[in-house]
Amino acid sequence: MERFEVDEELFRPDPHYNIAPTQIVASIIELQGKRLLTGFRWGLVPSWSKDPAIGNRMINARAETILDKPSFKPLLTKKRCLIPADGFYEWKTIAGGKQPFHIRRQDGGLFAFAGLWEEWKSPDGNPMQTCTIITVEPNELMAPIHNRMPAILEREDEKVWLDAASNSKDVFALVSLLRPHSPEKFEAFPVSRAVNSPSSDSPSLIEQE
């Protein structure tokens, strides 16, 4: 609440060490000048979709093509969100399979992914709010591990990203915020392959192997 200057808490996230697509992630939006902490289902379901299962294929949005995709472009001007985290996983291809890595700030602090959100209504009218995490080219820390990374916003850019009035008509200014984050304050290390199972969720998952 303090780190992201949240005005109202609509959702209180429990501690999690392994969040998988279709699960609920903490998200921050700005409505009528207020920052709200809420929870969105991870995996964007466009409002026009007939099948919510499409969200399983829309957990990420590539920054380079975000203006070309009808599912994402309209959301860029009106439904942006921050997805707070203190770490994430990525997998490096090695001999014999894939090795998961945990990436976090060296000081253990919070940061925010740039995200988009949408509200979908089922045939019976029940709403479901979902989100996607935007990805970019890797920085120097991530490049040896994977060819993509989440778009981590610089702290000074978080306000611009959330502000409904700020650059809302200038999508190119918004896209310019989506770039590889400076790697100096981050670290990456190998962790247990137990993280490959969505049912695994314990502090041991983020311990260095």
C-alpha angles and dihedrals in degrees: 000000000000097000093054097032092239115188100192134021114216094161131033111205120215118223111275131178098186121034117181132194115283090032123110118265127192110253136181124215135170120230125173091347095308127113111225128194108215140152127251131187108248109241118061118246110193115228090242096052119115094200122049089204087083086080090073088069096043104061090120137036120203111232092214093061102028092109091052097054118086089206093059111025097073091049092056092073100042115013110049123144143179118235107202120213142157094209147352140202132241130176128232119204110235137161107295098019140310127326116211118224128197115220121196144145113280090234092050091241130149126264135173136242117214109245144173126217139197140183119232125188124211120226089265091053100255111145125227122188117210138174145199131210117230117230133203140182113296124263124226093279095049101038095082089051106041142350094239137042136184116270101254110192121225108245093247090054096054092081092051091048093051100038107103091203097044114097090329091147095040103073092171090060089052093048089051088066090061103086138122109291120240105268100205097096096042134082135195129202138165119265138184119299086229085091087074089077115075088211091065111092118153139115089257089074092071096048115112115250 
